[in-house]
């Protein structure tokens, strides 16, 4: 059991850098990314491989820095990770491959519509919520400090940089439609009391590339 948790924690630590490596330039330097076009994929891929390999080489040190997690902490972590996985699967039912891989942000001629179905009726950024919950669950169940650091850094980068850049882009692209969506749907935590009113204000769309990125 411990070996399995450690393996998952190592995979999470190795895979996580792809999130800031990809979305920071896509949203923060979008004009440059569009000029690079399809070549942005191998560029980011090679950078990630280098970082992932460096993490793997130092895996003994990274996995060795840990705190003792008691049984309730482990159970809570497993539940948290499972909730994160379920939210991500729910989100993937709405988003298409083009949206997940940033096609609307890289290619100017890519048509897109706003995702107003599924988890996007409850929070604006279910993908970020899902992987933050998953990372937190791995930290709680393993006690490995590297995964705890990822939770903190991931939340700060997403909340302070990526989401503001993403929402600025979506406001530019969709204008009042997205502004109304922002006013009706919270960023992370569902407003259960106002959920019925929020649904009435939003009309789900099922055509085109879904352009709600996270």
Secondary structure by P-SEA (a helix, b strand, c coil): caaaaaaaaaaaaaacccccccccccccaaaaaaaaccaaaaaaaaaaaaaaaaaaaaaaaaaaccccccaaaaaaaaaaaaaaaaaaaaaaaccccccccccccccccbbbbbbccccccccccaaaaaaaaaaaaaaaacccaaaaaaaaaaaaaaaccaaaaaaaaaaaacaaaaaaaaaccccccccccaaaaaaaabbbbccccccccc
